[in-house]
């Protein structure tokens, strides 16, 4: 899945309150790869949203 697909899935997950196991971690890894940071740094930013 592309980063865009993962972000849409994450938004849908939040809206439905039906959490997909591991989705946040996949998004964090995809973001970290795109911007050149560690996955935990991306996860921290996501956790603040």
Buried (B, 14 or more C-beta within 10 A) or exposed (E): EEBEEBBEBBEEBEEEEEEEEEBBEBBBBBBBEEEEBEBEEBBEEBEEE
